[in-house]
Amino acid sequence: MNKITLIGNLTHDPEVRSTPSGVTICTFTIAVNRRFASQGGERQTDFFRINAWRQLGDTCARYLSKGRKVAVIGELQARTYEAKDGTTRMSLDVSADEVEFLTPKSQDDSGSGYSAPRPQAPAQDLAGFTDINSDDLPF
């Protein structure tokens, strides 16, 4: 079984692109601190490249940004590529099956949390109804 679970913070804003067939892929990197410090007392950090596909990729691209904390469950994939200097290199990527947003809404810089912008509803005639604040409701 190939399954990995990671919790970390985004190191930069997600990058979104599409395959030639129109499938969305969102790529981002997370920094994951190791559980134990080195002998010098420093905590080491590992960096993981995450690929989120289709609807999950759309959601990640829309709501994630640099510094946000996420939990990622996915599959570890090894890939090889040729570097500019002609050497063959290997990269480990995570293909995300699940991404959970862990940064609380109260810590959001923009103040809007994770909610998508809502379109303004046109003003309606209340026809005898009284507009009340939902905070006033007892339930």
N, C-alpha and C positions, 0 to 999 in steps of 0.2 A: 504494500500500500504506500502510495506517495502522497503525503499530506503534511502541510506545514502551517503552523499558527504563529503569527507575529503581531506584536503590538509596538508601535513606534510613531514618530512624528514625521510629517512630510518635509523633505528638505527643500522643495521648490514647488511652484504651482504645477498642477497636472498638465500634460501635453495631450492633445486630442488629435487623432487623425482617422482616416477611413481607408479600408482596403479598396482595391479596384471594384469589388462587388458591392461596396457600400456599407460594409460592416464597421461599426465604430470600435476603436480601440483607444483606451485612455491609459497613459503610462505615467507613473510617478515613482519617486524613490522615497523610502522611509528609512529613518535612522533608528536602530534598535540598540538600546544599552544592554550590555551583558550583565548578568546577575552579580558577578563578583568583580572586585577591583584587582588590578595587577599588583605585583609586589611593591611597586612605587606608590600605590594608593590611587592610581588613576583608573577610572572606569572606562573600559574600551567600548567602542561603538561599532556595530556592523551596519552596512548599508545594503538594502535590498531593492531591486528594481521590480515594480509590480505592474502587471498588465491586466487591465479589466476590460472585458469584451462586451459588446452589444449594449443592452439596457443598463447593466451594472456600470459599464464605462461611461455612458451618458450621465448617470446619476453622480458618479465620482467627479466627472468634469464640471458638473453644475454646482456642486456643493463643497468640494474640497479646495483648500488653498494651503500655501506654505505655512508650516507650524502646527497644523491641525493634527490631533492624535487619532489614530485609527487602529482597528484590529483587522487583520487580514487572514483569511483561511483560504488556502489554495494548494496548488501543485507546483513542486519545484521542477524547473526545466533547465537542462543544460543545453547551451548552443555554442557553436564555434563560428568564428568569423576571421577574416583576414584583415589585419591592421594596416594602416597606411605604410608602415615600414616593411610590409610583406610577410610578417610573422603571423602564424596562426594563434589565435587567442581563444579562450573559453570564457563564457559568461553564464552565471546562474541567475535566472529570472523566476519570478513567481507568477503563475497564471491564477488570478484571483477567482475563487468560487463565491466568496462572501467578503464584503467590506462593511464593517460597522464603524460609524462615526462616534468617537469617544469624547471629543471636546465638548464640554457643556455649552449650551446656548449663552449662558451668562458671561462666558469668557470670549465671546465672539467680538472681534474688533469693530465690525460694522454695526453691531447691535441688532442685526436682523436674524441671528441664529441660522438654522439650516433651512428655514422655510423659504420656499420660492416666492418671488414677488407676486402679489395678488393684484389682478386687474381691478380697477375701481368700478364698483357697481353703479349704474345710473341711479340718480335720486328717484325714490318711489313715493307715490302718494300713499300715506299710511291709512287713509280712509277711516278715521275714527279710532285707530289703534294708537296706543301710547308707546313711544320708543323708550325702552329701559336699558340700563347698563347690566350686563350679565353678572357683574360683581355683586349686584344687589339681590340675586337669586339665592334662596336658602339651600339649594342642592347643587 
